[in-house]
Amino acid sequence: MNIDFKNINIGNLIEKRVTECQIEMDRICNFFKCDEQEITRIYKEKELPTDHLLKWSKLLEYDFFRLYSQHLIFYSPTNRIGKKKSQKLPSFRKNIYTKELIAFVLERINQKIMKPQEVIEIYKIPKTTLYKWLSKYNM
């Protein structure tokens, strides 16, 4: 499945996952305690509250939050805020690349949508990392 990490339409992706998993509408309605019209409306939503997204992730056994993490890896600016000694929130490494992200980047290069140098500049992927992916996954 081709996912546009820049413009995530979560309702549409949930609907695709429901179809993929072949989950009956009755089960979904019971799980969310709502009617079929409400579920159909959700499929058309571009955004959902996080508590709803968490429920969908559990029901469909798919981490929908990871789509947003991929968006952050691709499109977030470099950290401009100085590092403080004691942070209140946990910090995460930005350079953890999923299979989906690697496939997305390699597809853009293989289809000649982007050149490797463009990928490096736009997505801030280290040159050595990109060329490792190219040698490892492009056989």
RANOR-V252154 format. One record per backbone hydrogen bond with DSSP energy under -1.0 kcal/mol. NH is the residue of the N-H (numbers start at 1). CO is the residue of the C=O. Records with the same first field share a line. If there is no record, write none. Layout:
# RANOR-V252154
NH: CO, CO
This chain:
# RANOR-V252154
5: 3
10: 46
11: 45
13: 9
14: 10
15: 11
16: 12
17: 13
18: 14
19: 15
20: 16
21: 17
23: 18
28: 24
29: 25
30: 26
31: 27
32: 28
33: 29
34: 29
39: 35
40: 36
41: 37
42: 38
43: 39
44: 41
45: 42
53: 49
54: 50
55: 51
56: 52
57: 53
58: 54
59: 55
60: 56
62: 57
64: 62
69: 65
70: 66
71: 67
72: 68
73: 69
74: 70
75: 71
76: 72
102: 98
103: 99
104: 100
105: 101
106: 102
107: 103
108: 104
109: 105
110: 106
111: 107
112: 109
113: 108
114: 108
119: 115
120: 116
121: 117
122: 118
123: 119
130: 126
131: 127
132: 128
133: 129
134: 130
135: 131
136: 132
137: 133
138: 134
139: 137
